Amino acid sequence: MLSVPRFKFNFQMSMELGNNTSDRIFEKIKDVSLPDISFETQIINQYNIKRVVQTKMNYGECTISFYDTFDNDFMDNVFKPYTERYYNSGTGISPMSNNGDSGFETNNVTLPNFETDIGYTPMPSVDKYFIPSITVSNLQPTDSFRKTKMRNCMITSMTTDTLSYSDSELCSFTVTFQPERVEVQNDSR
């Protein structure tokens, strides 16, 4: 049974959020695209013989499509807290504060002392990552599974779905994460 190919649909995704000690399992996932790994090389000349030298390894992005559910699971538990942590506006979609005022309507933005509560908020290095890890477990029919763990993930983009009267597919959010490090290991259940 070990030489049987893995099924694409047989996976589980969990995410560590903020300072929580346990991972949060997401069951409303449409699909996950694991990060690619690329190696940078350089060709050098050694007495007219070409040699290929490894220079570094780069981790690609991880793309996850979350279903847009009526309980707003992804928006309320991931995206909104993420934007509240890194950006002063905190709503995640528009540059408005929680009271609905961005400061642009009531203040002259050309003044040198213009103040607003929107924009990026730098984090201390100890508390820098809202998503310390994302783990994707590819289950197998045997007693073991492959675990891909992405460390120190940052959201690089979020794409919302297209709404259409002529389509009956389920709505989803496609989110791209950039990990700093990727670990792949085989574990037993």
C-alpha positions as a LaTeX table, in Angstrom:
\begin{tabular}{lrrr}
\hline
Residue & $x$ (\AA) & $y$ (\AA) & $z$ (\AA) \\
\hline
Met1 & 0.00 & 0.00 & 0.00 \\
Leu2 & 2.95 & 2.39 & 0.33 \\
Ser3 & 3.36 & 2.79 & $-3.44$ \\
Val4 & $-0.24$ & 4.02 & $-3.88$ \\
Pro5 & $-0.41$ & 7.69 & $-4.99$ \\
Arg6 & $-1.85$ & 10.23 & $-2.56$ \\
Phe7 & $-5.32$ & 11.68 & $-3.10$ \\
Lys8 & $-5.63$ & 15.45 & $-3.48$ \\
Phe9 & $-8.81$ & 15.65 & $-1.41$ \\
Asn10 & $-7.38$ & 13.83 & 1.61 \\
Phe11 & $-5.88$ & 16.72 & 3.61 \\
Gln12 & $-6.41$ & 18.78 & 6.73 \\
Met13 & $-5.30$ & 22.39 & 7.30 \\
Ser14 & $-4.65$ & 24.05 & 10.65 \\
Met15 & $-3.39$ & 27.49 & 11.54 \\
Glu16 & $-1.80$ & 28.89 & 14.68 \\
Leu17 & $-3.21$ & 32.37 & 15.27 \\
Gly18 & $-1.77$ & 35.08 & 17.49 \\
Asn19 & $-0.64$ & 33.91 & 20.90 \\
Asn20 & $-2.85$ & 30.81 & 20.98 \\
Thr21 & $-1.09$ & 27.67 & 22.10 \\
Ser22 & $-3.19$ & 25.24 & 20.04 \\
Asp23 & $-3.69$ & 25.15 & 16.29 \\
Arg24 & $-7.10$ & 26.02 & 14.85 \\
Ile25 & $-8.36$ & 23.44 & 12.34 \\
Phe26 & $-10.15$ & 24.91 & 9.32 \\
Glu27 & $-12.74$ & 22.58 & 7.80 \\
Lys28 & $-14.24$ & 25.04 & 5.31 \\
Ile29 & $-11.39$ & 24.96 & 2.81 \\
Lys30 & $-11.88$ & 24.74 & $-0.95$ \\
Asp31 & $-8.25$ & 24.04 & $-1.83$ \\
Val32 & $-4.65$ & 24.60 & $-0.76$ \\
Ser33 & $-1.67$ & 25.18 & $-3.01$ \\
Leu34 & 1.50 & 24.33 & $-1.09$ \\
Pro35 & 4.56 & 26.54 & $-1.60$ \\
Asp36 & 6.99 & 25.76 & $-4.36$ \\
Ile37 & 10.67 & 25.61 & $-3.55$ \\
Ser38 & 13.21 & 27.01 & $-5.97$ \\
Phe39 & 17.00 & 26.91 & $-5.90$ \\
Glu40 & 19.11 & 29.74 & $-7.21$ \\
Thr41 & 22.31 & 28.72 & $-8.91$ \\
Gln42 & 25.22 & 30.47 & $-10.50$ \\
Ile43 & 27.37 & 29.17 & $-13.33$ \\
Ile44 & 31.07 & 29.79 & $-12.84$ \\
Asn45 & 34.03 & 28.96 & $-15.02$ \\
Gln46 & 36.76 & 26.72 & $-13.61$ \\
Tyr47 & 39.57 & 26.39 & $-16.15$ \\
Asn48 & 37.09 & 26.46 & $-19.06$ \\
Ile49 & 34.79 & 23.93 & $-17.39$ \\
Lys50 & 31.38 & 25.20 & $-16.36$ \\
Arg51 & 30.42 & 24.51 & $-12.76$ \\
Val52 & 27.00 & 25.07 & $-11.24$ \\
Val53 & 27.09 & 26.45 & $-7.70$ \\
Gln54 & 24.06 & 26.57 & $-5.37$ \\
Thr55 & 23.54 & 30.05 & $-3.92$ \\
Lys56 & 20.21 & 29.94 & $-2.03$ \\
Met57 & 16.84 & 28.29 & $-1.61$ \\
Asn58 & 13.60 & 30.30 & $-1.95$ \\
Tyr59 & 10.17 & 29.36 & $-0.61$ \\
Gly60 & 7.21 & 30.27 & $-2.77$ \\
Glu61 & 3.80 & 31.39 & $-1.65$ \\
Cys62 & 1.01 & 29.24 & $-0.25$ \\
Thr63 & $-2.46$ & 29.90 & $-1.66$ \\
Ile64 & $-5.53$ & 28.83 & 0.31 \\
Ser65 & $-9.16$ & 29.21 & $-0.81$ \\
Phe66 & $-11.53$ & 29.55 & 2.15 \\
Tyr67 & $-15.27$ & 29.14 & 1.63 \\
Asp68 & $-17.25$ & 32.30 & 2.39 \\
Thr69 & $-19.70$ & 30.96 & 4.97 \\
Phe70 & $-22.65$ & 32.66 & 6.66 \\
Asp71 & $-20.88$ & 32.54 & 10.03 \\
Asn72 & $-18.02$ & 34.66 & 8.54 \\
Asp73 & $-15.48$ & 32.17 & 9.89 \\
Phe74 & $-12.52$ & 33.35 & 7.79 \\
Met75 & $-13.33$ & 37.08 & 7.89 \\
Asp76 & $-14.02$ & 37.24 & 11.65 \\
Asn77 & $-11.32$ & 34.83 & 12.86 \\
Val78 & $-8.43$ & 35.48 & 10.48 \\
Phe79 & $-8.68$ & 38.47 & 8.16 \\
Lys80 & $-10.19$ & 41.11 & 10.43 \\
Pro81 & $-7.91$ & 40.31 & 13.45 \\
Tyr82 & $-4.93$ & 40.24 & 11.03 \\
Thr83 & $-5.66$ & 43.74 & 9.72 \\
Glu84 & $-6.44$ & 45.03 & 13.22 \\
Arg85 & $-3.03$ & 43.82 & 14.34 \\
Tyr86 & $-0.96$ & 45.28 & 11.48 \\
Tyr87 & $-3.01$ & 48.27 & 10.33 \\
Asn88 & $-4.54$ & 50.98 & 12.46 \\
Ser89 & $-7.81$ & 51.02 & 10.54 \\
Gly90 & $-8.70$ & 47.52 & 11.68 \\
Thr91 & $-11.64$ & 46.89 & 9.38 \\
Gly92 & $-9.62$ & 45.01 & 6.82 \\
Ile93 & $-11.36$ & 46.38 & 3.75 \\
Ser94 & $-11.60$ & 50.16 & 3.87 \\
Pro95 & $-9.33$ & 52.78 & 5.45 \\
Met96 & $-11.91$ & 53.62 & 8.10 \\
Ser97 & $-11.49$ & 53.50 & 11.85 \\
Asn98 & $-13.89$ & 51.51 & 14.01 \\
Asn99 & $-16.08$ & 54.59 & 14.49 \\
Gly100 & $-16.37$ & 55.12 & 10.71 \\
Asp101 & $-14.13$ & 58.23 & 10.53 \\
Ser102 & $-10.80$ & 58.04 & 8.71 \\
Gly103 & $-9.75$ & 61.57 & 9.63 \\
Phe104 & $-9.65$ & 62.67 & 5.99 \\
Glu105 & $-13.07$ & 64.31 & 6.05 \\
Thr106 & $-12.51$ & 66.36 & 9.22 \\
Asn107 & $-8.81$ & 67.31 & 8.86 \\
Asn108 & $-6.84$ & 69.16 & 6.24 \\
Val109 & $-4.46$ & 66.52 & 4.86 \\
Thr110 & $-2.07$ & 69.15 & 3.48 \\
Leu111 & $-1.12$ & 70.41 & 6.94 \\
Pro112 & 2.28 & 69.19 & 8.25 \\
Asn113 & 0.72 & 68.01 & 11.54 \\
Phe114 & $-2.01$ & 65.94 & 9.94 \\
Glu115 & $-2.93$ & 62.97 & 12.15 \\
Thr116 & $-5.00$ & 59.90 & 11.34 \\
Asp117 & $-5.46$ & 56.46 & 12.83 \\
Ile118 & $-4.95$ & 54.58 & 9.55 \\
Gly119 & $-1.82$ & 52.96 & 8.20 \\
Tyr120 & 0.66 & 50.22 & 9.00 \\
Thr121 & 1.59 & 49.58 & 12.63 \\
Pro122 & 5.10 & 48.15 & 13.16 \\
Met123 & 5.15 & 45.19 & 15.53 \\
Pro124 & 7.85 & 44.41 & 18.10 \\
Ser125 & 10.05 & 41.53 & 16.97 \\
Val126 & 8.83 & 39.27 & 19.79 \\
Asp127 & 5.18 & 39.59 & 18.74 \\
Lys128 & 5.72 & 40.12 & 15.02 \\
Tyr129 & 3.76 & 37.24 & 13.49 \\
Phe130 & $-0.01$ & 36.93 & 13.79 \\
Ile131 & 0.24 & 33.58 & 11.97 \\
Pro132 & 3.25 & 31.75 & 13.45 \\
Ser133 & 2.46 & 28.58 & 11.50 \\
Ile134 & 0.16 & 26.98 & 8.96 \\
Thr135 & 0.17 & 23.18 & 8.85 \\
Val136 & $-1.20$ & 21.08 & 5.99 \\
Ser137 & $-1.41$ & 17.34 & 6.70 \\
Asn138 & $-1.79$ & 15.05 & 3.70 \\
Leu139 & $-3.44$ & 11.96 & 5.15 \\
Gln140 & $-2.58$ & 8.47 & 3.90 \\
Pro141 & $-4.45$ & 5.17 & 4.08 \\
Thr142 & $-1.63$ & 3.86 & 6.29 \\
Asp143 & $-0.94$ & 4.98 & 9.87 \\
Ser144 & 1.20 & 7.94 & 8.83 \\
Phe145 & 0.81 & 11.25 & 7.03 \\
Arg146 & 2.96 & 13.95 & 5.48 \\
Lys147 & 2.95 & 17.27 & 7.30 \\
Thr148 & 3.97 & 20.52 & 5.60 \\
Lys149 & 4.49 & 23.25 & 8.17 \\
Met150 & 4.93 & 26.84 & 7.04 \\
Arg151 & 6.47 & 29.17 & 9.64 \\
Asn152 & 6.04 & 32.93 & 10.17 \\
Cys153 & 3.40 & 33.48 & 7.47 \\
Met154 & 2.34 & 36.90 & 6.23 \\
Ile155 & $-0.66$ & 37.59 & 3.99 \\
Thr156 & 0.46 & 39.04 & 0.67 \\
Ser157 & $-2.94$ & 39.20 & $-1.05$ \\
Met158 & $-6.60$ & 38.29 & $-0.74$ \\
Thr159 & $-8.88$ & 37.87 & $-3.72$ \\
Thr160 & $-12.63$ & 37.88 & $-3.31$ \\
Asp161 & $-14.94$ & 35.85 & $-5.50$ \\
Thr162 & $-17.00$ & 37.11 & $-8.44$ \\
Leu163 & $-20.73$ & 37.19 & $-7.78$ \\
Ser164 & $-22.96$ & 36.24 & $-10.69$ \\
Tyr165 & $-26.65$ & 35.49 & $-11.22$ \\
Ser166 & $-25.75$ & 32.85 & $-13.80$ \\
Asp167 & $-23.45$ & 30.82 & $-11.53$ \\
Ser168 & $-24.37$ & 28.45 & $-8.69$ \\
Glu169 & $-20.86$ & 27.78 & $-7.35$ \\
Leu170 & $-19.98$ & 28.47 & $-3.73$ \\
Cys171 & $-18.31$ & 31.80 & $-2.83$ \\
Ser172 & $-14.74$ & 31.78 & $-1.57$ \\
Phe173 & $-11.80$ & 33.97 & $-0.57$ \\
Thr174 & $-8.41$ & 33.15 & $-2.08$ \\
Val175 & $-5.60$ & 34.19 & 0.26 \\
Thr176 & $-1.89$ & 34.11 & $-0.52$ \\
Phe177 & 0.55 & 33.61 & 2.35 \\
Gln178 & 4.33 & 34.05 & 2.22 \\
Pro179 & 6.14 & 31.81 & 4.71 \\
Glu180 & 9.66 & 32.48 & 5.95 \\
Arg181 & 10.43 & 28.78 & 6.31 \\
Val182 & 8.87 & 25.48 & 5.20 \\
Glu183 & 9.32 & 22.14 & 6.97 \\
Val184 & 8.16 & 18.82 & 5.52 \\
Gln185 & 8.03 & 15.73 & 7.72 \\
Asn186 & 6.33 & 12.36 & 7.92 \\
Asp187 & 4.52 & 11.62 & 11.17 \\
Ser188 & 2.41 & 8.82 & 12.52 \\
Arg189 & $-1.08$ & 9.38 & 13.87 \\
\hline
\end{tabular}
